[in-house]
Amino acid sequence: MPNKKYLLLEICGGLFTAAASVFMQHLYSLSGKELIGILFGAVNGSVWEACKTLLLPFFIWSLLESLIYRMSICRYTASKTISLYLLGVMYIVFRQTPLDPYLAAAVSLISAISLSIILYISPLPLQKLFAPSLLLLFLFISLYFALTPFAPHFKVFRDPATGLYGILPKHFDYGAFVLDSMK
C-alpha cells in the first residue's frame, strides 16, 4: 500500500496537470504567437493540441515527483510511461465522441493517475520495462515537438474552426475565412 506522501503527490500532480493544461491552451496567444507559445501551447483547436497540453504537465510533474519522493526509478519510470501513453490515447479516443472536452480530460487524467499508482504498487516486475520505457519517453519528447509544426493530415490534427493543420499562418484572417465559409 502506498504511503500518504505518495498519494498526496499524485493528487497534487493531477491538480498541477489540470491547471497547467488550461494555462498552456492560452499560451500561444499570450506569447504573441512566438516560439515559446508554439512549443508549449496549443496553436489551434485540434484534438492533438489540446492533448499535448495534458501530456507535458503530466510528464513534468512525473519528473518532479521522482525527485521529491525518491522512489525506485525503474518501477516508477515504467509505471509513469505507461500512464502517460494511456492519458494520450484515452483523451484522443474520448474526443472522438460527443463527450465534453473538459470531462474527457478529467476522466483521462484520473485514469492515468490511477493506473500509475496501481502499477507502481503492484508486484509486477516493472523494472524489466525500464529500457523500453526510456525509449518510449524519448519517442514522446520527439513527437511532442515534431507534430505541431509538421502535423500529419489526420482528423486528430485538424483545427475544427479553420480546417487547417498545425501552425496557422501568422496573419491568418479569421474574418475572411468566416465570410468565405458563409457562401
OpenMM code with the backbone's topology and positions (N, CA, C; nanometers):
from openmm import Vec3, app, unit

residues = "MET PRO ASN LYS LYS TYR LEU LEU LEU GLU ILE CYS GLY GLY LEU PHE THR ALA ALA ALA SER VAL PHE MET GLN HIS LEU TYR SER LEU SER GLY LYS GLU LEU ILE GLY ILE LEU PHE GLY ALA VAL ASN GLY SER VAL TRP GLU ALA CYS LYS THR LEU LEU LEU PRO PHE PHE ILE TRP SER LEU LEU GLU SER LEU ILE TYR ARG MET SER ILE CYS ARG TYR THR ALA SER LYS THR ILE SER LEU TYR LEU LEU GLY VAL MET TYR ILE VAL PHE ARG GLN THR PRO LEU ASP PRO TYR LEU ALA ALA ALA VAL SER LEU ILE SER ALA ILE SER LEU SER ILE ILE LEU TYR ILE SER PRO LEU PRO LEU GLN LYS LEU PHE ALA PRO SER LEU LEU LEU LEU PHE LEU PHE ILE SER LEU TYR PHE ALA LEU THR PRO PHE ALA PRO HIS PHE LYS VAL PHE ARG ASP PRO ALA THR GLY LEU TYR GLY ILE LEU PRO LYS HIS PHE ASP TYR GLY ALA PHE VAL LEU ASP SER MET LYS".split()
positions = [
    Vec3(0.0850, -0.1197, 0.0000),
    Vec3(0.0000, 0.0000, 0.0000),
    Vec3(0.0882, 0.1241, 0.0000),
    Vec3(0.0608, 0.2194, -0.0899),
    Vec3(0.1428, 0.3408, -0.0951),
    Vec3(0.1194, 0.4266, 0.0289),
    Vec3(0.2227, 0.5020, 0.0668),
    Vec3(0.2050, 0.5869, 0.1839),
    Vec3(0.1328, 0.7161, 0.1464),
    Vec3(0.0991, 0.7942, 0.2487),
    Vec3(0.0179, 0.9141, 0.2280),
    Vec3(0.0915, 1.0196, 0.1468),
    Vec3(0.2234, 1.0285, 0.1651),
    Vec3(0.3015, 1.1284, 0.0900),
    Vec3(0.2927, 1.1013, -0.0603),
    Vec3(0.3045, 0.9748, -0.0984),
    Vec3(0.2970, 0.9377, -0.2398),
    Vec3(0.1591, 0.9697, -0.2973),
    Vec3(0.0543, 0.9345, -0.2245),
    Vec3(-0.0815, 0.9629, -0.2717),
    Vec3(-0.1062, 1.1140, -0.2805),
    Vec3(-0.0560, 1.1887, -0.1841),
    Vec3(-0.0697, 1.3345, -0.1878),
    Vec3(0.0028, 1.3925, -0.3090),
    Vec3(0.1212, 1.3418, -0.3384),
    Vec3(0.1945, 1.3878, -0.4570),
    Vec3(0.1184, 1.3565, -0.5857),
    Vec3(0.0547, 1.2419, -0.5911),
    Vec3(-0.0234, 1.2057, -0.7100),
    Vec3(-0.1443, 1.2988, -0.7266),
    Vec3(-0.2114, 1.3313, -0.6174),
    Vec3(-0.3256, 1.4239, -0.6233),
    Vec3(-0.2778, 1.5631, -0.6653),
    Vec3(-0.1663, 1.6070, -0.6068),
    Vec3(-0.1090, 1.7374, -0.6458),
    Vec3(-0.0703, 1.7364, -0.7934),
    Vec3(-0.0204, 1.6229, -0.8414),
    Vec3(0.0146, 1.6102, -0.9821),
    Vec3(-0.1057, 1.6250, -1.0728),
    Vec3(-0.2188, 1.5683, -1.0311),
    Vec3(-0.3414, 1.5836, -1.1095),
    Vec3(-0.3863, 1.7284, -1.1146),
    Vec3(-0.3799, 1.7963, -1.0018),
    Vec3(-0.4180, 1.9386, -0.9972),
    Vec3(-0.3215, 2.0241, -1.0786),
    Vec3(-0.1923, 1.9949, -1.0664),
    Vec3(-0.0911, 2.0676, -1.1443),
    Vec3(-0.1140, 2.0477, -1.2940),
    Vec3(-0.1392, 1.9249, -1.3343),
    Vec3(-0.1612, 1.8944, -1.4755),
    Vec3(-0.2840, 1.9671, -1.5288),
    Vec3(-0.3919, 1.9659, -1.4524),
    Vec3(-0.5150, 2.0337, -1.4960),
    Vec3(-0.4931, 2.1846, -1.5084),
    Vec3(-0.4306, 2.2450, -1.4081),
    Vec3(-0.4081, 2.3906, -1.4105),
    Vec3(-0.3114, 2.4294, -1.5219),
    Vec3(-0.2036, 2.3542, -1.5365),
    Vec3(-0.1067, 2.3842, -1.6419),
    Vec3(-0.1672, 2.3649, -1.7800),
    Vec3(-0.2552, 2.2679, -1.7951),
    Vec3(-0.3202, 2.2441, -1.9238),
    Vec3(-0.4054, 2.3636, -1.9651),
    Vec3(-0.4803, 2.4172, -1.8703),
    Vec3(-0.5635, 2.5343, -1.9008),
    Vec3(-0.4748, 2.6521, -1.9401),
    Vec3(-0.3665, 2.6734, -1.8669),
    Vec3(-0.2740, 2.7825, -1.8999),
    Vec3(-0.2116, 2.7610, -2.0379),
    Vec3(-0.1667, 2.6382, -2.0648),
    Vec3(-0.0999, 2.6099, -2.1912),
    Vec3(-0.1929, 2.6247, -2.3113),
    Vec3(-0.3232, 2.6057, -2.2918),
    Vec3(-0.4162, 2.6220, -2.4024),
    Vec3(-0.4241, 2.7672, -2.4480),
    Vec3(-0.3850, 2.8590, -2.3619),
    Vec3(-0.3880, 3.0018, -2.3961),
    Vec3(-0.2488, 3.0601, -2.4158),
    Vec3(-0.1457, 2.9823, -2.3966),
    Vec3(-0.0082, 3.0318, -2.4034),
    Vec3(0.0287, 3.0843, -2.5415),
    Vec3(-0.0198, 3.0220, -2.6455),
    Vec3(0.0142, 3.0648, -2.7819),
    Vec3(-0.0300, 3.2086, -2.8058),
    Vec3(-0.1528, 3.2419, -2.7704),
    Vec3(-0.1994, 3.3791, -2.7902),
    Vec3(-0.1356, 3.4738, -2.6893),
    Vec3(-0.1121, 3.4279, -2.5669),
    Vec3(-0.0484, 3.5132, -2.4660),
    Vec3(0.0951, 3.5487, -2.5028),
    Vec3(0.1632, 3.4589, -2.5716),
    Vec3(0.3033, 3.4828, -2.6098),
    Vec3(0.3148, 3.5642, -2.7384),
    Vec3(0.2040, 3.6051, -2.7944),
    Vec3(0.2086, 3.6782, -2.9210),
    Vec3(0.2440, 3.5892, -3.0380),
    Vec3(0.2081, 3.4626, -3.0277),
    Vec3(0.2337, 3.3620, -3.1315),
    Vec3(0.3832, 3.3417, -3.1560),
    Vec3(0.4611, 3.3564, -3.0493),
    Vec3(0.6055, 3.3368, -3.0569),
    Vec3(0.6413, 3.1898, -3.0378),
    Vec3(0.7711, 3.1597, -3.0481),
    Vec3(0.8199, 3.0223, -3.0429),
    Vec3(0.7812, 2.9509, -2.9138),
    Vec3(0.7873, 3.0185, -2.8008),
    Vec3(0.7521, 2.9530, -2.6740),
    Vec3(0.6061, 2.9090, -2.6745),
    Vec3(0.5202, 2.9875, -2.7368),
    Vec3(0.3792, 2.9501, -2.7495),
    Vec3(0.3593, 2.8330, -2.8434),
    Vec3(0.4412, 2.8270, -2.9470),
    Vec3(0.4336, 2.7153, -3.0417),
    Vec3(0.4798, 2.5863, -2.9750),
    Vec3(0.5899, 2.5934, -2.9012),
    Vec3(0.6462, 2.4736, -2.8390),
    Vec3(0.5609, 2.4206, -2.7236),
    Vec3(0.5076, 2.5113, -2.6429),
    Vec3(0.4425, 2.4672, -2.5198),
    Vec3(0.2940, 2.4999, -2.5111),
    Vec3(0.2395, 2.5654, -2.6106),
    Vec3(0.0983, 2.5998, -2.6090),
    Vec3(0.0213, 2.5264, -2.7165),
    Vec3(-0.1065, 2.5535, -2.7216),
    Vec3(-0.1934, 2.4957, -2.8245),
    Vec3(-0.2068, 2.5973, -2.9376),
    Vec3(-0.1566, 2.5629, -3.0555),
    Vec3(-0.1551, 2.6583, -3.1670),
    Vec3(-0.2861, 2.6610, -3.2454),
    Vec3(-0.3719, 2.5646, -3.2233),
    Vec3(-0.5031, 2.5642, -3.2871),
    Vec3(-0.5988, 2.4835, -3.1997),
    Vec3(-0.7173, 2.4611, -3.2454),
    Vec3(-0.8173, 2.3927, -3.1653),
    Vec3(-0.8271, 2.2434, -3.1904),
    Vec3(-0.7238, 2.1835, -3.2471),
    Vec3(-0.7290, 2.0404, -3.2782),
    Vec3(-0.7204, 1.9562, -3.1514),
    Vec3(-0.7582, 1.8316, -3.1651),
    Vec3(-0.7531, 1.7382, -3.0536),
    Vec3(-0.6081, 1.7192, -3.0075),
    Vec3(-0.5142, 1.7095, -3.1029),
    Vec3(-0.3738, 1.6915, -3.0661),
    Vec3(-0.3224, 1.8087, -2.9834),
    Vec3(-0.3547, 1.9287, -3.0219),
    Vec3(-0.3043, 2.0454, -2.9490),
    Vec3(-0.3598, 2.0500, -2.8072),
    Vec3(-0.4846, 2.0093, -2.7886),
    Vec3(-0.5404, 2.0019, -2.6533),
    Vec3(-0.4762, 1.8873, -2.5758),
    Vec3(-0.4504, 1.7771, -2.6430),
    Vec3(-0.3900, 1.6608, -2.5787),
    Vec3(-0.2489, 1.6917, -2.5312),
    Vec3(-0.1727, 1.7630, -2.6109),
    Vec3(-0.0346, 1.7901, -2.5713),
    Vec3(-0.0284, 1.8821, -2.4500),
    Vec3(-0.1344, 1.9615, -2.4273),
    Vec3(-0.1352, 2.0453, -2.3074),
    Vec3(-0.1637, 1.9629, -2.1817),
    Vec3(-0.2098, 1.8415, -2.1971),
    Vec3(-0.2240, 1.7488, -2.0838),
    Vec3(-0.0971, 1.6659, -2.0646),
    Vec3(-0.0376, 1.6245, -2.1751),
    Vec3(0.0755, 1.5331, -2.1683),
    Vec3(0.2005, 1.5960, -2.1078),
    Vec3(0.2335, 1.7175, -2.1492),
    Vec3(0.3569, 1.7793, -2.0994),
    Vec3(0.3517, 1.8060, -1.9490),
    Vec3(0.2449, 1.8645, -1.8949),
    Vec3(0.2420, 1.8823, -1.7490),
    Vec3(0.2462, 1.7491, -1.6727),
    Vec3(0.1822, 1.6462, -1.7255),
    Vec3(0.1874, 1.5141, -1.6614),
    Vec3(0.3309, 1.4636, -1.6591),
    Vec3(0.4009, 1.4805, -1.7686),
    Vec3(0.5401, 1.4380, -1.7796),
    Vec3(0.6288, 1.5185, -1.6845),
    Vec3(0.6114, 1.6500, -1.6829),
    Vec3(0.6928, 1.7360, -1.5951),
    Vec3(0.6677, 1.7026, -1.4486),
    Vec3(0.5409, 1.6854, -1.4109),
    Vec3(0.5125, 1.6509, -1.2715),
    Vec3(0.5731, 1.5159, -1.2355),
    Vec3(0.5719, 1.4233, -1.3285),
    Vec3(0.6319, 1.2926, -1.3014),
    Vec3(0.7808, 1.3063, -1.2719),
    Vec3(0.8491, 1.3931, -1.3452),
    Vec3(0.9915, 1.4175, -1.3189),
    Vec3(1.0104, 1.4801, -1.1808),
    Vec3(0.9289, 1.5804, -1.1495),
    Vec3(0.9387, 1.6456, -1.0188),
    Vec3(0.9078, 1.5476, -0.9059),
    Vec3(0.8055, 1.4675, -0.9262),
    Vec3(0.7657, 1.3703, -0.8243),
    Vec3(0.8764, 1.2689, -0.7984),
    Vec3(0.9450, 1.2273, -0.9029),
    Vec3(1.0532, 1.1301, -0.8835),
    Vec3(1.1679, 1.1917, -0.8037),
    Vec3(1.1892, 1.3216, -0.8180),
    Vec3(1.2933, 1.3887, -0.7393),
    Vec3(1.2503, 1.4087, -0.5940),
    Vec3(1.1233, 1.4382, -0.5733),
    Vec3(1.0726, 1.4641, -0.4387),
    Vec3(1.0613, 1.3347, -0.3581),
    Vec3(1.0034, 1.2327, -0.4171),
    Vec3(0.9693, 1.1107, -0.3445),
    Vec3(1.0850, 1.0112, -0.3380),
    Vec3(1.1764, 1.0184, -0.4322),
    Vec3(1.2936, 0.9290, -0.4387),
    Vec3(1.2540, 0.7816, -0.4308),
    Vec3(1.1803, 0.7417, -0.5293),
    Vec3(1.1306, 0.6048, -0.5351),
    Vec3(1.2169, 0.5201, -0.6275),
    Vec3(1.1836, 0.3951, -0.6380),
    Vec3(1.2546, 0.3053, -0.7287),
    Vec3(1.2370, 0.3572, -0.8709),
    Vec3(1.3430, 0.4093, -0.9265),
    Vec3(1.3341, 0.4786, -1.0556),
    Vec3(1.2922, 0.3839, -1.1683),
    Vec3(1.3324, 0.2593, -1.1631),
    Vec3(1.2968, 0.1660, -1.2704),
    Vec3(1.1473, 0.1367, -1.2713),
    Vec3(1.0906, 0.1056, -1.1552),
    Vec3(0.9461, 0.0790, -1.1453),
    Vec3(0.8672, 0.2058, -1.1770),
    Vec3(0.9131, 0.3168, -1.1218),
    Vec3(0.8417, 0.4422, -1.1376),
    Vec3(0.8395, 0.4862, -1.2838),
    Vec3(0.9524, 0.4779, -1.3515),
    Vec3(0.9598, 0.5174, -1.4925),
    Vec3(0.8660, 0.4334, -1.5776),
    Vec3(0.8645, 0.3049, -1.5540),
    Vec3(0.7759, 0.2172, -1.6313),
    Vec3(0.6297, 0.2508, -1.6047),
    Vec3(0.5929, 0.2696, -1.4777),
    Vec3(0.4517, 0.2971, -1.4462),
    Vec3(0.4079, 0.4322, -1.5015),
    Vec3(0.4940, 0.5323, -1.4928),
    Vec3(0.4570, 0.6651, -1.5433),
    Vec3(0.4553, 0.6703, -1.6959),
    Vec3(0.5427, 0.5974, -1.7605),
    Vec3(0.5440, 0.5954, -1.9078),
    Vec3(0.4173, 0.5298, -1.9606),
    Vec3(0.3802, 0.4183, -1.9018),
    Vec3(0.2567, 0.3509, -1.9431),
    Vec3(0.1374, 0.4437, -1.9195),
    Vec3(0.1364, 0.5110, -1.8063),
    Vec3(0.0265, 0.6024, -1.7732),
    Vec3(0.0227, 0.7231, -1.8665),
    Vec3(0.1395, 0.7740, -1.9045),
    Vec3(0.1476, 0.8871, -1.9971),
    Vec3(0.0842, 0.8514, -2.1311),
    Vec3(0.1185, 0.7353, -2.1824),
    Vec3(0.0616, 0.6920, -2.3098),
    Vec3(-0.0884, 0.6633, -2.2982),
    Vec3(-0.1294, 0.6072, -2.1844),
    Vec3(-0.2726, 0.5854, -2.1621),
    Vec3(-0.3470, 0.7181, -2.1617),
    Vec3(-0.2903, 0.8182, -2.0961),
    Vec3(-0.3521, 0.9510, -2.0915),
    Vec3(-0.3757, 1.0040, -2.2322),
    Vec3(-0.2747, 0.9987, -2.3163),
    Vec3(-0.2884, 1.0481, -2.4526),
    Vec3(-0.3895, 0.9711, -2.5350),
    Vec3(-0.3827, 0.8399, -2.5280),
    Vec3(-0.4744, 0.7567, -2.6071),
    Vec3(-0.6189, 0.7756, -2.5602),
    Vec3(-0.6397, 0.7738, -2.4290),
    Vec3(-0.7765, 0.7902, -2.3779),
    Vec3(-0.8344, 0.9254, -2.4165),
    Vec3(-0.7538, 1.0312, -2.4032),
    Vec3(-0.8048, 1.1639, -2.4354),
    Vec3(-0.8417, 1.1737, -2.5838),
    Vec3(-0.7558, 1.1239, -2.6696),
    Vec3(-0.7833, 1.1295, -2.8135),
    Vec3(-0.9083, 1.0477, -2.8473),
    Vec3(-0.9223, 0.9311, -2.7877),
    Vec3(-1.0408, 0.8472, -2.8131),
    Vec3(-1.1671, 0.9164, -2.7620),
    Vec3(-1.1625, 0.9690, -2.6391),
    Vec3(-1.2800, 1.0361, -2.5830),
    Vec3(-1.3195, 1.1589, -2.6640),
    Vec3(-1.2232, 1.2275, -2.7233),
    Vec3(-1.2547, 1.3459, -2.8024),
    Vec3(-1.3198, 1.3114, -2.9356),
    Vec3(-1.3178, 1.1854, -2.9739),
    Vec3(-1.3857, 1.1436, -3.0964),
    Vec3(-1.5340, 1.1173, -3.0698),
    Vec3(-1.5743, 1.1276, -2.9441),
    Vec3(-1.7134, 1.1090, -2.9031),
    Vec3(-1.7728, 1.2461, -2.8707),
    Vec3(-1.9018, 1.2553, -2.8481),
    Vec3(-1.9619, 1.3846, -2.8140),
    Vec3(-1.9337, 1.4296, -2.6699),
    Vec3(-1.8477, 1.3601, -2.5990),
    Vec3(-1.8145, 1.3935, -2.4610),
    Vec3(-1.7505, 1.5329, -2.4528),
    Vec3(-1.7864, 1.6086, -2.3504),
    Vec3(-1.7296, 1.7408, -2.3274),
    Vec3(-1.5768, 1.7308, -2.3161),
    Vec3(-1.5006, 1.8209, -2.3798),
    Vec3(-1.3537, 1.8127, -2.3751),
    Vec3(-1.2963, 1.8169, -2.2335),
    Vec3(-1.3560, 1.8962, -2.1451),
    Vec3(-1.3053, 1.9037, -2.0079),
    Vec3(-1.3337, 1.7744, -1.9317),
    Vec3(-1.4478, 1.7143, -1.9571),
    Vec3(-1.4795, 1.5862, -1.8943),
    Vec3(-1.3873, 1.4773, -1.9499),
    Vec3(-1.3606, 1.4814, -2.0792),
    Vec3(-1.2680, 1.3855, -2.1395),
    Vec3(-1.1301, 1.3984, -2.0768),
    Vec3(-1.0865, 1.5215, -2.0549),
    Vec3(-0.9558, 1.5446, -1.9923),
    Vec3(-0.9548, 1.4932, -1.8492),
    Vec3(-1.0613, 1.5215, -1.7742),
    Vec3(-1.0677, 1.4793, -1.6344),
    Vec3(-1.0679, 1.3273, -1.6216),
    Vec3(-1.1496, 1.2605, -1.7010),
    Vec3(-1.1574, 1.1141, -1.6946),
    Vec3(-1.0241, 1.0520, -1.7367),
    Vec3(-0.9631, 1.1052, -1.8411),
    Vec3(-0.8350, 1.0532, -1.8885),
    Vec3(-0.7259, 1.0725, -1.7834),
    Vec3(-0.7236, 1.1900, -1.7230),
    Vec3(-0.6216, 1.2199, -1.6229),
    Vec3(-0.6384, 1.1340, -1.4976),
    Vec3(-0.7590, 1.1208, -1.4497),
    Vec3(-0.7848, 1.0370, -1.3313),
    Vec3(-0.7492, 0.8918, -1.3609),
    Vec3(-0.7813, 0.8456, -1.4803),
    Vec3(-0.7470, 0.7080, -1.5178),
    Vec3(-0.5962, 0.6878, -1.5238),
    Vec3(-0.5256, 0.7840, -1.5802),
    Vec3(-0.3793, 0.7731, -1.5906),
    Vec3(-0.3138, 0.7737, -1.4536),
    Vec3(-0.3591, 0.8612, -1.3652),
    Vec3(-0.3024, 0.8666, -1.2300),
    Vec3(-0.3333, 0.7373, -1.1547),
    Vec3(-0.4550, 0.6893, -1.1676),
    Vec3(-0.4938, 0.5641, -1.1008),
    Vec3(-0.4095, 0.4467, -1.1503),
    Vec3(-0.3924, 0.4386, -1.2812),
    Vec3(-0.3113, 0.3305, -1.3370),
    Vec3(-0.1674, 0.3407, -1.2881),
    Vec3(-0.1157, 0.4606, -1.2817),
    Vec3(0.0206, 0.4813, -1.2344),
    Vec3(0.0389, 0.4285, -1.0921),
    Vec3(-0.0562, 0.4606, -1.0049),
    Vec3(-0.0495, 0.4132, -0.8659),
    Vec3(-0.0603, 0.2614, -0.8610),
    Vec3(-0.1577, 0.2071, -0.9349),
    Vec3(-0.1786, 0.0619, -0.9345),
    Vec3(-0.0548, -0.0117, -0.9849),
    Vec3(0.0037, 0.0376, -1.0937),
    Vec3(0.1227, -0.0279, -1.1479),
    Vec3(0.2410, -0.0180, -1.0523),
    Vec3(0.2591, 0.0986, -0.9924),
    Vec3(0.3754, 0.1174, -0.9053),
    Vec3(0.3705, 0.0277, -0.7823),
    Vec3(0.2523, 0.0078, -0.7254),
    Vec3(0.2425, -0.0747, -0.6044),
    Vec3(0.2193, -0.2226, -0.6356),
    Vec3(0.1974, -0.2544, -0.7617),
    Vec3(0.1706, -0.3945, -0.7989),
    Vec3(0.2989, -0.4780, -0.7878),
    Vec3(0.2830, -0.6089, -0.7770),
    Vec3(0.4010, -0.6966, -0.7721),
    Vec3(0.4592, -0.7272, -0.9108),
    Vec3(0.4056, -0.6659, -1.0132),
    Vec3(0.4562, -0.6915, -1.1490),
    Vec3(0.6032, -0.6515, -1.1592),
    Vec3(0.6819, -0.7251, -1.2360),
    Vec3(0.8250, -0.6920, -1.2494),
    Vec3(0.8463, -0.5759, -1.3486),
    Vec3(0.8035, -0.4582, -1.3097),
    Vec3(0.8120, -0.3420, -1.3988),
    Vec3(0.9550, -0.2988, -1.4274),
    Vec3(1.0482, -0.3328, -1.3390),
    Vec3(1.1858, -0.2912, -1.3616),
    Vec3(1.2415, -0.3485, -1.4916),
    Vec3(1.1824, -0.4565, -1.5399),
    Vec3(1.2251, -0.5141, -1.6679),
    Vec3(1.1841, -0.4246, -1.7854),
    Vec3(1.0901, -0.3339, -1.7615),
    Vec3(1.0419, -0.2443, -1.8671),
    Vec3(1.1122, -0.1089, -1.8659),
    Vec3(1.2161, -0.0961, -1.7860),
    Vec3(1.2841, 0.0332, -1.7729),
    Vec3(1.3424, 0.0811, -1.9063),
    Vec3(1.4182, -0.0028, -1.9748),
    Vec3(1.4807, 0.0375, -2.1016),
    Vec3(1.3762, 0.0721, -2.2082),
    Vec3(1.2748, -0.0142, -2.2289),
    Vec3(1.1719, 0.0252, -2.3265),
    Vec3(1.0981, 0.1530, -2.2855),
    Vec3(1.0819, 0.1734, -2.1549),
    Vec3(1.0149, 0.2947, -2.1072),
    Vec3(1.0956, 0.4192, -2.1416),
    Vec3(1.2256, 0.4114, -2.1244),
    Vec3(1.3110, 0.5250, -2.1613),
    Vec3(1.3017, 0.5534, -2.3108),
    Vec3(1.3026, 0.4479, -2.3907),
    Vec3(1.2886, 0.4637, -2.5354),
    Vec3(1.1555, 0.5312, -2.5692),
    Vec3(1.0478, 0.4881, -2.5034),
    Vec3(0.9161, 0.5472, -2.5279),
    Vec3(0.9095, 0.6926, -2.4801),
    Vec3(0.9813, 0.7265, -2.3755),
    Vec3(0.9854, 0.8666, -2.3302),
    Vec3(1.0583, 0.9544, -2.4310),
    Vec3(1.1689, 0.9046, -2.4872),
    Vec3(1.2382, 0.9801, -2.5916),
    Vec3(1.1500, 0.9952, -2.7157),
    Vec3(1.0754, 0.8915, -2.7486),
    Vec3(0.9812, 0.8989, -2.8601),
    Vec3(0.8732, 1.0031, -2.8319),
    Vec3(0.8212, 1.0035, -2.7099),
    Vec3(0.7204, 1.1022, -2.6714),
    Vec3(0.7740, 1.2443, -2.6886),
    Vec3(0.8933, 1.2695, -2.6391),
    Vec3(0.9509, 1.4046, -2.6487),
    Vec3(0.9693, 1.4437, -2.7954),
    Vec3(1.0158, 1.3512, -2.8758),
    Vec3(1.0350, 1.3795, -3.0192),
    Vec3(0.9028, 1.4119, -3.0878),
    Vec3(0.8027, 1.3289, -3.0630),
    Vec3(0.6723, 1.3512, -3.1254),
    Vec3(0.6057, 1.4784, -3.0725),
    Vec3(0.6231, 1.5055, -2.9447),
    Vec3(0.5640, 1.6251, -2.8849),
    Vec3(0.6084, 1.7504, -2.9607),
    Vec3(0.7377, 1.7601, -2.9874),
    Vec3(0.7895, 1.8804, -3.0531),
    Vec3(0.7774, 1.8760, -3.2055),
    Vec3(0.7611, 1.7582, -3.2650),
    Vec3(0.7555, 1.7482, -3.4108),
    Vec3(0.6152, 1.7576, -3.4683),
    Vec3(0.5145, 1.7135, -3.3948),
    Vec3(0.3812, 1.7028, -3.4533),
    Vec3(0.3052, 1.8350, -3.4627),
    Vec3(0.3518, 1.9395, -3.3984),
    Vec3(0.2857, 2.0688, -3.4155),
    Vec3(0.3302, 2.1368, -3.5452),
    Vec3(0.4598, 2.1540, -3.5677),
    Vec3(0.4974, 2.2193, -3.6942),
    Vec3(0.4797, 2.1299, -3.8169),
    Vec3(0.4854, 1.9992, -3.7989),
    Vec3(0.4744, 1.9058, -3.9105),
    Vec3(0.3543, 1.8139, -3.8901),
    Vec3(0.2398, 1.8733, -3.8707),
    Vec3(0.1183, 1.7967, -3.8403),
    Vec3(0.0743, 1.7124, -3.9593),
    Vec3(0.0555, 1.5825, -3.9368),
    Vec3(0.0016, 1.4983, -4.0439),
    Vec3(-0.1438, 1.5348, -4.0716),
    Vec3(-0.1891, 1.5029, -4.1880),
    Vec3(-0.3259, 1.5378, -4.2253),
    Vec3(-0.4234, 1.4279, -4.1825),
    Vec3(-0.4373, 1.4156, -4.0508),
    Vec3(-0.5340, 1.3253, -3.9890),
    Vec3(-0.6330, 1.4099, -3.9107),
    Vec3(-0.7488, 1.3541, -3.8861),
    Vec3(-0.8551, 1.4261, -3.8161),
    Vec3(-0.8105, 1.4806, -3.6803),
    Vec3(-0.7279, 1.4078, -3.6098),
    Vec3(-0.6824, 1.4478, -3.4760),
    Vec3(-0.6030, 1.5787, -3.4812),
    Vec3(-0.5380, 1.6072, -3.5918),
    Vec3(-0.4529, 1.7253, -3.6037),
    Vec3(-0.5235, 1.8420, -3.6739),
    Vec3(-0.6461, 1.8227, -3.7145),
    Vec3(-0.7208, 1.9237, -3.7904),
    Vec3(-0.7889, 2.0222, -3.6963),
    Vec3(-0.7671, 2.1504, -3.7228),
    Vec3(-0.8341, 2.2554, -3.6462),
    Vec3(-0.9797, 2.2599, -3.6909),
    Vec3(-1.0749, 2.2381, -3.5993),
    Vec3(-1.2153, 2.2335, -3.6409),
    Vec3(-1.2687, 2.3686, -3.6898),
    Vec3(-1.2098, 2.4781, -3.6457),
    Vec3(-1.2582, 2.6100, -3.6863),
    Vec3(-1.2152, 2.6465, -3.8276),
    Vec3(-1.0927, 2.6088, -3.8654),
    Vec3(-1.0402, 2.6522, -3.9955),
    Vec3(-1.0216, 2.5391, -4.0953),
    Vec3(-1.0130, 2.4167, -4.0469),
    Vec3(-0.9860, 2.3043, -4.1354),
    Vec3(-0.8389, 2.2903, -4.1694),
    Vec3(-0.7527, 2.3722, -4.1093),
    Vec3(-0.6090, 2.3671, -4.1359),
    Vec3(-0.5396, 2.2767, -4.0353),
    Vec3(-0.4147, 2.2433, -4.0654),
    Vec3(-0.3355, 2.1541, -3.9812),
    Vec3(-0.2124, 2.2280, -3.9295),
    Vec3(-0.1756, 2.2007, -3.8046),
    Vec3(-0.0537, 2.2572, -3.7486),
    Vec3(-0.0648, 2.4059, -3.7200),
    Vec3(0.0483, 2.4729, -3.7332),
    Vec3(0.0556, 2.6153, -3.7025),
    Vec3(-0.0186, 2.6936, -3.8102),
    Vec3(-0.1114, 2.7756, -3.7674),
    Vec3(-0.1871, 2.8571, -3.8621),
    Vec3(-0.0969, 2.9686, -3.9150),
    Vec3(-0.1169, 3.0137, -4.0386),
    Vec3(-0.0359, 3.1230, -4.0917),
    Vec3(-0.0409, 3.2440, -3.9981),
    Vec3(0.0723, 3.3154, -3.9869),
    Vec3(0.0865, 3.4245, -3.8893),
    Vec3(-0.0218, 3.5310, -3.9047),
    Vec3(-0.0563, 3.5641, -4.0245),
    Vec3(-0.1553, 3.6704, -4.0472),
    Vec3(-0.2844, 3.6114, -4.1042),
    Vec3(-0.3278, 3.4999, -4.0463),
    Vec3(-0.4498, 3.4342, -4.0918),
    Vec3(-0.5690, 3.5237, -4.0613),
    Vec3(-0.6526, 3.5481, -4.1610),
    Vec3(-0.7679, 3.6377, -4.1454),
    Vec3(-0.8921, 3.5537, -4.1154),
    Vec3(-0.9265, 3.5457, -3.9857),
    Vec3(-1.0432, 3.4669, -3.9455),
    Vec3(-1.1721, 3.5259, -4.0021),
    Vec3(-1.1788, 3.6579, -4.0108),
    Vec3(-1.2994, 3.7222, -4.0647),
    Vec3(-1.3243, 3.6815, -4.2085),
    Vec3(-1.2187, 3.6856, -4.2903),
    Vec3(-1.2319, 3.6454, -4.4303),
    Vec3(-1.2678, 3.4972, -4.4394),
    Vec3(-1.2099, 3.4181, -4.3519),
    Vec3(-1.2410, 3.2739, -4.3519),
    Vec3(-1.3884, 3.2509, -4.3224),
    Vec3(-1.4421, 3.3199, -4.2240),
    Vec3(-1.5848, 3.3058, -4.1879),
    Vec3(-1.6729, 3.3514, -4.3027),
    Vec3(-1.6395, 3.4647, -4.3631),
    Vec3(-1.7190, 3.5143, -4.4758),
    Vec3(-1.7146, 3.4175, -4.5936),
    Vec3(-1.5978, 3.3602, -4.6223),
    Vec3(-1.5869, 3.2624, -4.7314),
    Vec3(-1.6691, 3.1381, -4.7022),
    Vec3(-1.6732, 3.0977, -4.5773),
    Vec3(-1.7467, 2.9753, -4.5439),
    Vec3(-1.8975, 2.9976, -4.5476),
    Vec3(-1.9433, 3.1242, -4.5461),
    Vec3(-2.0855, 3.1532, -4.5490),
    Vec3(-2.1425, 3.1435, -4.6901),
    Vec3(-2.0555, 3.1436, -4.7900),
    Vec3(-2.1014, 3.1373, -4.9287),
    Vec3(-2.1614, 3.0040, -4.9601),
] * unit.nanometer
topology = app.Topology()
chain = topology.addChain("A")
for resn in residues:
    res = topology.addResidue(resn, chain)
    for name in ("N", "CA", "C"):
        topology.addAtom(name, app.Element.getBySymbol(name[0]), res)
